[in-house]
Amino acid sequence: MEEISYLVSKSIAKVIRFSTNEEMKLSCLKLLNVNNSLEAEKVFQQQLIEWKKQPMEKSYLKSQLTAQKRKVDCELSKIITNEWENWE
């Protein structure tokens, strides 16, 4: 579970840090409700710490991560689709 969360978090962090597309960066920051990449990193780290602390059932954790991943995937898909349409 932590590996999935870590990979998703790192992917979003890379978009925030390295994307030349400001709209995409802002969308990722908005998704995390932060203002910059440093704040995003802190959110990711805090989330991992919280998940490690909570003695939850694996199925619950899996469903939470799956739901969060779907939300992130959906938002990123919207951003990419919008960028593709603007590019055409």
PyMOL Python script that loads the backbone (N, CA, C, O; Angstrom):
from pymol import cmd

cmd.read_pdbstr("""\
ATOM      1  N   MET A   1       0.810  -1.189   0.000  1.00  0.00           N
ATOM      2  CA  MET A   1       0.000   0.000   0.000  1.00  0.00           C
ATOM      3  C   MET A   1       0.863   1.266   0.000  1.00  0.00           C
ATOM      4  O   MET A   1       0.634   2.199  -0.769  1.00  0.00           O
ATOM      5  N   GLU A   2       1.846   1.265   0.875  1.00  0.00           N
ATOM      6  CA  GLU A   2       2.696   2.448   0.974  1.00  0.00           C
ATOM      7  C   GLU A   2       3.442   2.690  -0.329  1.00  0.00           C
ATOM      8  O   GLU A   2       3.681   3.834  -0.717  1.00  0.00           O
ATOM      9  N   GLU A   3       3.812   1.588  -1.009  1.00  0.00           N
ATOM     10  CA  GLU A   3       4.540   1.753  -2.265  1.00  0.00           C
ATOM     11  C   GLU A   3       3.681   2.452  -3.306  1.00  0.00           C
ATOM     12  O   GLU A   3       4.165   3.314  -4.040  1.00  0.00           O
ATOM     13  N   ILE A   4       2.388   2.077  -3.372  1.00  0.00           N
ATOM     14  CA  ILE A   4       1.484   2.701  -4.331  1.00  0.00           C
ATOM     15  C   ILE A   4       1.340   4.183  -4.019  1.00  0.00           C
ATOM     16  O   ILE A   4       1.453   5.031  -4.904  1.00  0.00           O
ATOM     17  N   SER A   5       1.093   4.479  -2.761  1.00  0.00           N
ATOM     18  CA  SER A   5       0.943   5.872  -2.351  1.00  0.00           C
ATOM     19  C   SER A   5       2.215   6.656  -2.650  1.00  0.00           C
ATOM     20  O   SER A   5       2.164   7.788  -3.132  1.00  0.00           O
ATOM     21  N   TYR A   6       3.344   6.043  -2.359  1.00  0.00           N
ATOM     22  CA  TYR A   6       4.628   6.701  -2.594  1.00  0.00           C
ATOM     23  C   TYR A   6       4.813   7.006  -4.083  1.00  0.00           C
ATOM     24  O   TYR A   6       5.241   8.100  -4.448  1.00  0.00           O
ATOM     25  N   LEU A   7       4.488   6.033  -4.938  1.00  0.00           N
ATOM     26  CA  LEU A   7       4.644   6.234  -6.379  1.00  0.00           C
ATOM     27  C   LEU A   7       3.719   7.325  -6.906  1.00  0.00           C
ATOM     28  O   LEU A   7       4.132   8.169  -7.702  1.00  0.00           O
ATOM     29  N   VAL A   8       2.468   7.304  -6.458  1.00  0.00           N
ATOM     30  CA  VAL A   8       1.524   8.344  -6.876  1.00  0.00           C
ATOM     31  C   VAL A   8       2.008   9.709  -6.395  1.00  0.00           C
ATOM     32  O   VAL A   8       2.003  10.681  -7.151  1.00  0.00           O
ATOM     33  N   SER A   9       2.421   9.771  -5.145  1.00  0.00           N
ATOM     34  CA  SER A   9       2.908  11.028  -4.581  1.00  0.00           C
ATOM     35  C   SER A   9       4.118  11.547  -5.337  1.00  0.00           C
ATOM     36  O   SER A   9       4.198  12.733  -5.659  1.00  0.00           O
ATOM     37  N   LYS A  10       5.049  10.665  -5.617  1.00  0.00           N
ATOM     38  CA  LYS A  10       6.256  11.078  -6.335  1.00  0.00           C
ATOM     39  C   LYS A  10       5.922  11.531  -7.752  1.00  0.00           C
ATOM     40  O   LYS A  10       6.529  12.472  -8.262  1.00  0.00           O
ATOM     41  N   SER A  11       4.957  10.866  -8.390  1.00  0.00           N
ATOM     42  CA  SER A  11       4.554  11.261  -9.740  1.00  0.00           C
ATOM     43  C   SER A  11       3.978  12.669  -9.744  1.00  0.00           C
ATOM     44  O   SER A  11       4.323  13.491 -10.593  1.00  0.00           O
ATOM     45  N   ILE A  12       3.101  12.936  -8.792  1.00  0.00           N
ATOM     46  CA  ILE A  12       2.517  14.275  -8.704  1.00  0.00           C
ATOM     47  C   ILE A  12       3.597  15.298  -8.362  1.00  0.00           C
ATOM     48  O   ILE A  12       3.611  16.397  -8.915  1.00  0.00           O
ATOM     49  N   ALA A  13       4.491  14.942  -7.461  1.00  0.00           N
ATOM     50  CA  ALA A  13       5.578  15.852  -7.085  1.00  0.00           C
ATOM     51  C   ALA A  13       6.455  16.175  -8.293  1.00  0.00           C
ATOM     52  O   ALA A  13       6.885  17.316  -8.458  1.00  0.00           O
ATOM     53  N   LYS A  14       6.720  15.182  -9.133  1.00  0.00           N
ATOM     54  CA  LYS A  14       7.532  15.424 -10.334  1.00  0.00           C
ATOM     55  C   LYS A  14       6.817  16.358 -11.300  1.00  0.00           C
ATOM     56  O   LYS A  14       7.439  17.235 -11.899  1.00  0.00           O
ATOM     57  N   VAL A  15       5.505  16.165 -11.449  1.00  0.00           N
ATOM     58  CA  VAL A  15       4.741  17.069 -12.313  1.00  0.00           C
ATOM     59  C   VAL A  15       4.841  18.488 -11.771  1.00  0.00           C
ATOM     60  O   VAL A  15       5.069  19.434 -12.525  1.00  0.00           O
ATOM     61  N   ILE A  16       4.670  18.632 -10.466  1.00  0.00           N
ATOM     62  CA  ILE A  16       4.724  19.960  -9.847  1.00  0.00           C
ATOM     63  C   ILE A  16       6.105  20.585 -10.025  1.00  0.00           C
ATOM     64  O   ILE A  16       6.214  21.773 -10.328  1.00  0.00           O
ATOM     65  N   ARG A  17       7.150  19.797  -9.839  1.00  0.00           N
ATOM     66  CA  ARG A  17       8.513  20.330  -9.907  1.00  0.00           C
ATOM     67  C   ARG A  17       9.001  20.588 -11.321  1.00  0.00           C
ATOM     68  O   ARG A  17       9.609  21.625 -11.588  1.00  0.00           O
ATOM     69  N   PHE A  18       8.739  19.645 -12.242  1.00  0.00           N
ATOM     70  CA  PHE A  18       9.438  19.679 -13.521  1.00  0.00           C
ATOM     71  C   PHE A  18       8.589  20.050 -14.730  1.00  0.00           C
ATOM     72  O   PHE A  18       9.134  20.314 -15.802  1.00  0.00           O
ATOM     73  N   SER A  19       7.290  20.077 -14.585  1.00  0.00           N
ATOM     74  CA  SER A  19       6.451  20.399 -15.734  1.00  0.00           C
ATOM     75  C   SER A  19       6.645  21.856 -16.134  1.00  0.00           C
ATOM     76  O   SER A  19       6.733  22.742 -15.284  1.00  0.00           O
ATOM     77  N   THR A  20       6.709  22.081 -17.424  1.00  0.00           N
ATOM     78  CA  THR A  20       6.797  23.457 -17.916  1.00  0.00           C
ATOM     79  C   THR A  20       5.408  24.049 -18.109  1.00  0.00           C
ATOM     80  O   THR A  20       5.259  25.233 -18.411  1.00  0.00           O
ATOM     81  N   ASN A  21       4.409  23.217 -17.934  1.00  0.00           N
ATOM     82  CA  ASN A  21       3.027  23.653 -18.102  1.00  0.00           C
ATOM     83  C   ASN A  21       2.493  24.167 -16.762  1.00  0.00           C
ATOM     84  O   ASN A  21       2.218  23.386 -15.851  1.00  0.00           O
ATOM     85  N   GLU A  22       2.354  25.466 -16.658  1.00  0.00           N
ATOM     86  CA  GLU A  22       1.928  26.079 -15.392  1.00  0.00           C
ATOM     87  C   GLU A  22       0.523  25.653 -14.987  1.00  0.00           C
ATOM     88  O   GLU A  22       0.238  25.476 -13.802  1.00  0.00           O
ATOM     89  N   GLU A  23      -0.349  25.489 -15.970  1.00  0.00           N
ATOM     90  CA  GLU A  23      -1.723  25.084 -15.649  1.00  0.00           C
ATOM     91  C   GLU A  23      -1.745  23.685 -15.030  1.00  0.00           C
ATOM     92  O   GLU A  23      -2.502  23.418 -14.097  1.00  0.00           O
ATOM     93  N   MET A  24      -0.906  22.802 -15.562  1.00  0.00           N
ATOM     94  CA  MET A  24      -0.831  21.449 -15.016  1.00  0.00           C
ATOM     95  C   MET A  24      -0.278  21.484 -13.592  1.00  0.00           C
ATOM     96  O   MET A  24      -0.784  20.795 -12.705  1.00  0.00           O
ATOM     97  N   LYS A  25       0.755  22.284 -13.381  1.00  0.00           N
ATOM     98  CA  LYS A  25       1.321  22.422 -12.037  1.00  0.00           C
ATOM     99  C   LYS A  25       0.272  22.926 -11.052  1.00  0.00           C
ATOM    100  O   LYS A  25       0.104  22.377  -9.963  1.00  0.00           O
ATOM    101  N   LEU A  26      -0.426  23.979 -11.456  1.00  0.00           N
ATOM    102  CA  LEU A  26      -1.439  24.560 -10.574  1.00  0.00           C
ATOM    103  C   LEU A  26      -2.562  23.577 -10.282  1.00  0.00           C
ATOM    104  O   LEU A  26      -3.091  23.546  -9.171  1.00  0.00           O
ATOM    105  N   SER A  27      -2.926  22.779 -11.269  1.00  0.00           N
ATOM    106  CA  SER A  27      -3.974  21.780 -11.053  1.00  0.00           C
ATOM    107  C   SER A  27      -3.533  20.730 -10.043  1.00  0.00           C
ATOM    108  O   SER A  27      -4.317  20.315  -9.190  1.00  0.00           O
ATOM    109  N   CYS A  28      -2.280  20.302 -10.139  1.00  0.00           N
ATOM    110  CA  CYS A  28      -1.759  19.322  -9.179  1.00  0.00           C
ATOM    111  C   CYS A  28      -1.674  19.925  -7.778  1.00  0.00           C
ATOM    112  O   CYS A  28      -2.004  19.267  -6.792  1.00  0.00           O
ATOM    113  N   LEU A  29      -1.237  21.162  -7.699  1.00  0.00           N
ATOM    114  CA  LEU A  29      -1.177  21.837  -6.399  1.00  0.00           C
ATOM    115  C   LEU A  29      -2.575  21.986  -5.808  1.00  0.00           C
ATOM    116  O   LEU A  29      -2.784  21.784  -4.612  1.00  0.00           O
ATOM    117  N   LYS A  30      -3.526  22.344  -6.665  1.00  0.00           N
ATOM    118  CA  LYS A  30      -4.913  22.487  -6.213  1.00  0.00           C
ATOM    119  C   LYS A  30      -5.457  21.146  -5.730  1.00  0.00           C
ATOM    120  O   LYS A  30      -6.170  21.081  -4.728  1.00  0.00           O
ATOM    121  N   LEU A  31      -5.121  20.089  -6.441  1.00  0.00           N
ATOM    122  CA  LEU A  31      -5.556  18.749  -6.059  1.00  0.00           C
ATOM    123  C   LEU A  31      -5.096  18.416  -4.642  1.00  0.00           C
ATOM    124  O   LEU A  31      -5.814  17.764  -3.885  1.00  0.00           O
ATOM    125  N   LEU A  32      -3.904  18.866  -4.295  1.00  0.00           N
ATOM    126  CA  LEU A  32      -3.341  18.615  -2.967  1.00  0.00           C
ATOM    127  C   LEU A  32      -3.674  19.721  -1.965  1.00  0.00           C
ATOM    128  O   LEU A  32      -3.412  19.587  -0.769  1.00  0.00           O
ATOM    129  N   ASN A  33      -4.250  20.807  -2.461  1.00  0.00           N
ATOM    130  CA  ASN A  33      -4.593  21.952  -1.621  1.00  0.00           C
ATOM    131  C   ASN A  33      -3.350  22.573  -0.972  1.00  0.00           C
ATOM    132  O   ASN A  33      -3.329  22.858   0.225  1.00  0.00           O
ATOM    133  N   VAL A  34      -2.309  22.774  -1.805  1.00  0.00           N
ATOM    134  CA  VAL A  34      -1.062  23.397  -1.357  1.00  0.00           C
ATOM    135  C   VAL A  34      -0.660  24.488  -2.349  1.00  0.00           C
ATOM    136  O   VAL A  34      -1.271  24.633  -3.408  1.00  0.00           O
ATOM    137  N   ASN A  35       0.380  25.256  -1.992  1.00  0.00           N
ATOM    138  CA  ASN A  35       0.812  26.376  -2.830  1.00  0.00           C
ATOM    139  C   ASN A  35       2.085  26.133  -3.627  1.00  0.00           C
ATOM    140  O   ASN A  35       2.324  26.806  -4.630  1.00  0.00           O
ATOM    141  N   ASN A  36       2.915  25.170  -3.191  1.00  0.00           N
ATOM    142  CA  ASN A  36       4.164  24.928  -3.912  1.00  0.00           C
ATOM    143  C   ASN A  36       4.629  23.486  -3.715  1.00  0.00           C
ATOM    144  O   ASN A  36       4.017  22.721  -2.969  1.00  0.00           O
ATOM    145  N   SER A  37       5.714  23.129  -4.392  1.00  0.00           N
ATOM    146  CA  SER A  37       6.193  21.743  -4.353  1.00  0.00           C
ATOM    147  C   SER A  37       6.707  21.334  -2.972  1.00  0.00           C
ATOM    148  O   SER A  37       6.594  20.168  -2.595  1.00  0.00           O
ATOM    149  N   LEU A  38       7.263  22.270  -2.223  1.00  0.00           N
ATOM    150  CA  LEU A  38       7.730  21.936  -0.870  1.00  0.00           C
ATOM    151  C   LEU A  38       6.558  21.565   0.032  1.00  0.00           C
ATOM    152  O   LEU A  38       6.636  20.610   0.805  1.00  0.00           O
ATOM    153  N   GLU A  39       5.477  22.325  -0.072  1.00  0.00           N
ATOM    154  CA  GLU A  39       4.281  21.998   0.708  1.00  0.00           C
ATOM    155  C   GLU A  39       3.705  20.654   0.261  1.00  0.00           C
ATOM    156  O   GLU A  39       3.223  19.877   1.085  1.00  0.00           O
ATOM    157  N   ALA A  40       3.756  20.386  -1.030  1.00  0.00           N
ATOM    158  CA  ALA A  40       3.257  19.105  -1.550  1.00  0.00           C
ATOM    159  C   ALA A  40       4.061  17.950  -0.960  1.00  0.00           C
ATOM    160  O   ALA A  40       3.487  16.945  -0.543  1.00  0.00           O
ATOM    161  N   GLU A  41       5.381  18.087  -0.922  1.00  0.00           N
ATOM    162  CA  GLU A  41       6.237  17.049  -0.327  1.00  0.00           C
ATOM    163  C   GLU A  41       5.857  16.807   1.124  1.00  0.00           C
ATOM    164  O   GLU A  41       5.776  15.660   1.565  1.00  0.00           O
ATOM    165  N   LYS A  42       5.622  17.885   1.869  1.00  0.00           N
ATOM    166  CA  LYS A  42       5.240  17.753   3.278  1.00  0.00           C
ATOM    167  C   LYS A  42       3.913  17.009   3.414  1.00  0.00           C
ATOM    168  O   LYS A  42       3.751  16.178   4.308  1.00  0.00           O
ATOM    169  N   VAL A  43       2.968  17.307   2.527  1.00  0.00           N
ATOM    170  CA  VAL A  43       1.676  16.615   2.551  1.00  0.00           C
ATOM    171  C   VAL A  43       1.880  15.125   2.314  1.00  0.00           C
ATOM    172  O   VAL A  43       1.295  14.298   3.013  1.00  0.00           O
ATOM    173  N   PHE A  44       2.710  14.778   1.330  1.00  0.00           N
ATOM    174  CA  PHE A  44       2.963  13.368   1.024  1.00  0.00           C
ATOM    175  C   PHE A  44       3.586  12.655   2.216  1.00  0.00           C
ATOM    176  O   PHE A  44       3.161  11.561   2.590  1.00  0.00           O
ATOM    177  N   GLN A  45       4.594  13.283   2.805  1.00  0.00           N
ATOM    178  CA  GLN A  45       5.278  12.660   3.937  1.00  0.00           C
ATOM    179  C   GLN A  45       4.345  12.507   5.139  1.00  0.00           C
ATOM    180  O   GLN A  45       4.354  11.473   5.808  1.00  0.00           O
ATOM    181  N   GLN A  46       3.550  13.526   5.408  1.00  0.00           N
ATOM    182  CA  GLN A  46       2.609  13.465   6.529  1.00  0.00           C
ATOM    183  C   GLN A  46       1.571  12.371   6.307  1.00  0.00           C
ATOM    184  O   GLN A  46       1.192  11.664   7.241  1.00  0.00           O
ATOM    185  N   GLN A  47       1.120  12.241   5.077  1.00  0.00           N
ATOM    186  CA  GLN A  47       0.134  11.214   4.756  1.00  0.00           C
ATOM    187  C   GLN A  47       0.709   9.822   4.995  1.00  0.00           C
ATOM    188  O   GLN A  47       0.035   8.958   5.556  1.00  0.00           O
ATOM    189  N   LEU A  48       1.936   9.606   4.578  1.00  0.00           N
ATOM    190  CA  LEU A  48       2.576   8.307   4.807  1.00  0.00           C
ATOM    191  C   LEU A  48       2.731   8.026   6.298  1.00  0.00           C
ATOM    192  O   LEU A  48       2.499   6.903   6.746  1.00  0.00           O
ATOM    193  N   ILE A  49       3.121   9.039   7.066  1.00  0.00           N
ATOM    194  CA  ILE A  49       3.269   8.873   8.516  1.00  0.00           C
ATOM    195  C   ILE A  49       1.930   8.503   9.147  1.00  0.00           C
ATOM    196  O   ILE A  49       1.862   7.601   9.982  1.00  0.00           O
ATOM    197  N   GLU A  50       0.869   9.196   8.749  1.00  0.00           N
ATOM    198  CA  GLU A  50      -0.462   8.916   9.297  1.00  0.00           C
ATOM    199  C   GLU A  50      -0.917   7.501   8.957  1.00  0.00           C
ATOM    200  O   GLU A  50      -1.473   6.809   9.811  1.00  0.00           O
ATOM    201  N   TRP A  51      -0.690   7.067   7.734  1.00  0.00           N
ATOM    202  CA  TRP A  51      -1.102   5.722   7.335  1.00  0.00           C
ATOM    203  C   TRP A  51      -0.333   4.662   8.113  1.00  0.00           C
ATOM    204  O   TRP A  51      -0.878   3.614   8.460  1.00  0.00           O
ATOM    205  N   LYS A  52       0.936   4.944   8.382  1.00  0.00           N
ATOM    206  CA  LYS A  52       1.736   3.983   9.145  1.00  0.00           C
ATOM    207  C   LYS A  52       1.254   3.882  10.590  1.00  0.00           C
ATOM    208  O   LYS A  52       1.307   2.804  11.182  1.00  0.00           O
ATOM    209  N   LYS A  53       0.787   4.983  11.162  1.00  0.00           N
ATOM    210  CA  LYS A  53       0.335   5.010  12.553  1.00  0.00           C
ATOM    211  C   LYS A  53      -0.975   4.257  12.761  1.00  0.00           C
ATOM    212  O   LYS A  53      -1.181   3.634  13.802  1.00  0.00           O
ATOM    213  N   GLN A  54      -1.848   4.316  11.779  1.00  0.00           N
ATOM    214  CA  GLN A  54      -3.197   3.776  11.946  1.00  0.00           C
ATOM    215  C   GLN A  54      -3.220   2.260  11.761  1.00  0.00           C
ATOM    216  O   GLN A  54      -2.878   1.756  10.691  1.00  0.00           O
ATOM    217  N   PRO A  55      -3.627   1.531  12.811  1.00  0.00           N
ATOM    218  CA  PRO A  55      -3.722   0.069  12.695  1.00  0.00           C
ATOM    219  C   PRO A  55      -5.049  -0.332  12.046  1.00  0.00           C
ATOM    220  O   PRO A  55      -5.964  -0.811  12.716  1.00  0.00           O
ATOM    221  N   MET A  56      -5.132  -0.129  10.751  1.00  0.00           N
ATOM    222  CA  MET A  56      -6.368  -0.433  10.036  1.00  0.00           C
ATOM    223  C   MET A  56      -6.250  -1.768   9.318  1.00  0.00           C
ATOM    224  O   MET A  56      -5.162  -2.310   9.119  1.00  0.00           O
ATOM    225  N   GLU A  57      -7.395  -2.264   8.947  1.00  0.00           N
ATOM    226  CA  GLU A  57      -7.411  -3.486   8.163  1.00  0.00           C
ATOM    227  C   GLU A  57      -6.835  -3.194   6.786  1.00  0.00           C
ATOM    228  O   GLU A  57      -6.970  -2.090   6.259  1.00  0.00           O
ATOM    229  N   LYS A  58      -6.195  -4.199   6.219  1.00  0.00           N
ATOM    230  CA  LYS A  58      -5.591  -4.017   4.904  1.00  0.00           C
ATOM    231  C   LYS A  58      -6.633  -3.677   3.846  1.00  0.00           C
ATOM    232  O   LYS A  58      -6.376  -2.862   2.960  1.00  0.00           O
ATOM    233  N   SER A  59      -7.799  -4.292   3.931  1.00  0.00           N
ATOM    234  CA  SER A  59      -8.826  -4.030   2.921  1.00  0.00           C
ATOM    235  C   SER A  59      -9.277  -2.569   2.960  1.00  0.00           C
ATOM    236  O   SER A  59      -9.535  -1.968   1.918  1.00  0.00           O
ATOM    237  N   TYR A  60      -9.369  -2.004   4.164  1.00  0.00           N
ATOM    238  CA  TYR A  60      -9.760  -0.599   4.288  1.00  0.00           C
ATOM    239  C   TYR A  60      -8.682   0.305   3.695  1.00  0.00           C
ATOM    240  O   TYR A  60      -8.983   1.228   2.938  1.00  0.00           O
ATOM    241  N   LEU A  61      -7.438   0.035   4.040  1.00  0.00           N
ATOM    242  CA  LEU A  61      -6.337   0.827   3.493  1.00  0.00           C
ATOM    243  C   LEU A  61      -6.306   0.737   1.975  1.00  0.00           C
ATOM    244  O   LEU A  61      -6.119   1.736   1.280  1.00  0.00           O
ATOM    245  N   LYS A  62      -6.491  -0.464   1.481  1.00  0.00           N
ATOM    246  CA  LYS A  62      -6.467  -0.667   0.033  1.00  0.00           C
ATOM    247  C   LYS A  62      -7.586   0.127  -0.634  1.00  0.00           C
ATOM    248  O   LYS A  62      -7.367   0.752  -1.671  1.00  0.00           O
ATOM    249  N   SER A  63      -8.774   0.107  -0.052  1.00  0.00           N
ATOM    250  CA  SER A  63      -9.886   0.847  -0.648  1.00  0.00           C
ATOM    251  C   SER A  63      -9.635   2.353  -0.590  1.00  0.00           C
ATOM    252  O   SER A  63      -9.973   3.077  -1.527  1.00  0.00           O
ATOM    253  N   GLN A  64      -9.043   2.823   0.506  1.00  0.00           N
ATOM    254  CA  GLN A  64      -8.728   4.245   0.627  1.00  0.00           C
ATOM    255  C   GLN A  64      -7.711   4.664  -0.430  1.00  0.00           C
ATOM    256  O   GLN A  64      -7.886   5.685  -1.096  1.00  0.00           O
ATOM    257  N   LEU A  65      -6.656   3.881  -0.581  1.00  0.00           N
ATOM    258  CA  LEU A  65      -5.634   4.199  -1.574  1.00  0.00           C
ATOM    259  C   LEU A  65      -6.196   4.112  -2.979  1.00  0.00           C
ATOM    260  O   LEU A  65      -5.888   4.945  -3.831  1.00  0.00           O
ATOM    261  N   THR A  66      -7.019   3.104  -3.220  1.00  0.00           N
ATOM    262  CA  THR A  66      -7.611   2.942  -4.541  1.00  0.00           C
ATOM    263  C   THR A  66      -8.495   4.137  -4.872  1.00  0.00           C
ATOM    264  O   THR A  66      -8.444   4.658  -5.986  1.00  0.00           O
ATOM    265  N   ALA A  67      -9.297   4.572  -3.918  1.00  0.00           N
ATOM    266  CA  ALA A  67     -10.161   5.737  -4.133  1.00  0.00           C
ATOM    267  C   ALA A  67      -9.329   6.990  -4.382  1.00  0.00           C
ATOM    268  O   ALA A  67      -9.648   7.787  -5.265  1.00  0.00           O
ATOM    269  N   GLN A  68      -8.272   7.162  -3.610  1.00  0.00           N
ATOM    270  CA  GLN A  68      -7.416   8.331  -3.784  1.00  0.00           C
ATOM    271  C   GLN A  68      -6.705   8.275  -5.134  1.00  0.00           C
ATOM    272  O   GLN A  68      -6.584   9.289  -5.821  1.00  0.00           O
ATOM    273  N   LYS A  69      -6.241   7.098  -5.505  1.00  0.00           N
ATOM    274  CA  LYS A  69      -5.566   6.948  -6.796  1.00  0.00           C
ATOM    275  C   LYS A  69      -6.531   7.253  -7.940  1.00  0.00           C
ATOM    276  O   LYS A  69      -6.154   7.903  -8.914  1.00  0.00           O
ATOM    277  N   ARG A  70      -7.783   6.783  -7.823  1.00  0.00           N
ATOM    278  CA  ARG A  70      -8.780   7.069  -8.860  1.00  0.00           C
ATOM    279  C   ARG A  70      -9.008   8.573  -8.981  1.00  0.00           C
ATOM    280  O   ARG A  70      -9.121   9.101 -10.087  1.00  0.00           O
ATOM    281  N   LYS A  71      -9.075   9.254  -7.851  1.00  0.00           N
ATOM    282  CA  LYS A  71      -9.277  10.702  -7.863  1.00  0.00           C
ATOM    283  C   LYS A  71      -8.112  11.397  -8.562  1.00  0.00           C
ATOM    284  O   LYS A  71      -8.315  12.269  -9.408  1.00  0.00           O
ATOM    285  N   VAL A  72      -6.904  11.007  -8.206  1.00  0.00           N
ATOM    286  CA  VAL A  72      -5.711  11.593  -8.820  1.00  0.00           C
ATOM    287  C   VAL A  72      -5.678  11.279 -10.311  1.00  0.00           C
ATOM    288  O   VAL A  72      -5.421  12.163 -11.128  1.00  0.00           O
ATOM    289  N   ASP A  73      -5.940  10.017 -10.669  1.00  0.00           N
ATOM    290  CA  ASP A  73      -5.951   9.622 -12.079  1.00  0.00           C
ATOM    291  C   ASP A  73      -6.980  10.416 -12.871  1.00  0.00           C
ATOM    292  O   ASP A  73      -6.713  10.851 -13.991  1.00  0.00           O
ATOM    293  N   CYS A  74      -8.152  10.600 -12.283  1.00  0.00           N
ATOM    294  CA  CYS A  74      -9.224  11.345 -12.944  1.00  0.00           C
ATOM    295  C   CYS A  74      -8.804  12.792 -13.175  1.00  0.00           C
ATOM    296  O   CYS A  74      -8.977  13.325 -14.272  1.00  0.00           O
ATOM    297  N   GLU A  75      -8.260  13.419 -12.156  1.00  0.00           N
ATOM    298  CA  GLU A  75      -7.832  14.815 -12.279  1.00  0.00           C
ATOM    299  C   GLU A  75      -6.709  14.963 -13.305  1.00  0.00           C
ATOM    300  O   GLU A  75      -6.725  15.883 -14.123  1.00  0.00           O
ATOM    301  N   LEU A  76      -5.738  14.053 -13.258  1.00  0.00           N
ATOM    302  CA  LEU A  76      -4.640  14.125 -14.222  1.00  0.00           C
ATOM    303  C   LEU A  76      -5.140  13.867 -15.636  1.00  0.00           C
ATOM    304  O   LEU A  76      -4.662  14.495 -16.581  1.00  0.00           O
ATOM    305  N   SER A  77      -6.091  12.957 -15.798  1.00  0.00           N
ATOM    306  CA  SER A  77      -6.672  12.690 -17.118  1.00  0.00           C
ATOM    307  C   SER A  77      -7.370  13.928 -17.663  1.00  0.00           C
ATOM    308  O   SER A  77      -7.249  14.249 -18.845  1.00  0.00           O
ATOM    309  N   LYS A  78      -8.102  14.623 -16.794  1.00  0.00           N
ATOM    310  CA  LYS A  78      -8.768  15.859 -17.211  1.00  0.00           C
ATOM    311  C   LYS A  78      -7.742  16.888 -17.675  1.00  0.00           C
ATOM    312  O   LYS A  78      -7.918  17.542 -18.704  1.00  0.00           O
ATOM    313  N   ILE A  79      -6.675  17.018 -16.903  1.00  0.00           N
ATOM    314  CA  ILE A  79      -5.628  17.989 -17.240  1.00  0.00           C
ATOM    315  C   ILE A  79      -5.000  17.637 -18.582  1.00  0.00           C
ATOM    316  O   ILE A  79      -4.834  18.500 -19.445  1.00  0.00           O
ATOM    317  N   ILE A  80      -4.653  16.365 -18.752  1.00  0.00           N
ATOM    318  CA  ILE A  80      -4.005  15.920 -19.989  1.00  0.00           C
ATOM    319  C   ILE A  80      -4.939  16.088 -21.175  1.00  0.00           C
ATOM    320  O   ILE A  80      -4.518  16.553 -22.234  1.00  0.00           O
ATOM    321  N   THR A  81      -6.209  15.715 -21.010  1.00  0.00           N
ATOM    322  CA  THR A  81      -7.186  15.863 -22.088  1.00  0.00           C
ATOM    323  C   THR A  81      -7.335  17.324 -22.471  1.00  0.00           C
ATOM    324  O   THR A  81      -7.372  17.661 -23.654  1.00  0.00           O
ATOM    325  N   ASN A  82      -7.420  18.182 -21.482  1.00  0.00           N
ATOM    326  CA  ASN A  82      -7.549  19.611 -21.734  1.00  0.00           C
ATOM    327  C   ASN A  82      -6.324  20.140 -22.476  1.00  0.00           C
ATOM    328  O   ASN A  82      -6.446  20.917 -23.423  1.00  0.00           O
ATOM    329  N   GLU A  83      -5.144  19.711 -22.036  1.00  0.00           N
ATOM    330  CA  GLU A  83      -3.910  20.148 -22.697  1.00  0.00           C
ATOM    331  C   GLU A  83      -3.858  19.649 -24.137  1.00  0.00           C
ATOM    332  O   GLU A  83      -3.433  20.377 -25.034  1.00  0.00           O
ATOM    333  N   TRP A  84      -4.288  18.420 -24.357  1.00  0.00           N
ATOM    334  CA  TRP A  84      -4.279  17.836 -25.696  1.00  0.00           C
ATOM    335  C   TRP A  84      -5.221  18.622 -26.605  1.00  0.00           C
ATOM    336  O   TRP A  84      -4.877  18.928 -27.746  1.00  0.00           O
ATOM    337  N   GLU A  85      -6.408  18.946 -26.099  1.00  0.00           N
ATOM    338  CA  GLU A  85      -7.372  19.719 -26.885  1.00  0.00           C
ATOM    339  C   GLU A  85      -6.835  21.111 -27.189  1.00  0.00           C
ATOM    340  O   GLU A  85      -7.018  21.616 -28.297  1.00  0.00           O
ATOM    341  N   ASN A  86      -6.182  21.726 -26.232  1.00  0.00           N
ATOM    342  CA  ASN A  86      -5.600  23.052 -26.458  1.00  0.00           C
ATOM    343  C   ASN A  86      -4.462  22.993 -27.466  1.00  0.00           C
ATOM    344  O   ASN A  86      -4.269  23.927 -28.244  1.00  0.00           O
ATOM    345  N   TRP A  87      -3.715  21.907 -27.453  1.00  0.00           N
ATOM    346  CA  TRP A  87      -2.580  21.753 -28.361  1.00  0.00           C
ATOM    347  C   TRP A  87      -3.052  21.586 -29.799  1.00  0.00           C
ATOM    348  O   TRP A  87      -2.453  22.119 -30.734  1.00  0.00           O
ATOM    349  N   GLU A  88      -4.151  20.826 -29.958  1.00  0.00           N
ATOM    350  CA  GLU A  88      -4.681  20.597 -31.312  1.00  0.00           C
ATOM    351  C   GLU A  88      -5.190  21.896 -31.869  1.00  0.00           C
ATOM    352  O   GLU A  88      -5.680  21.935 -32.998  1.00  0.00           O
TER     353      GLU A  88
END
""", "prot")
cmd.dss("prot")
cmd.show_as("cartoon", "prot")
cmd.util.cbc("prot")
cmd.orient("prot")
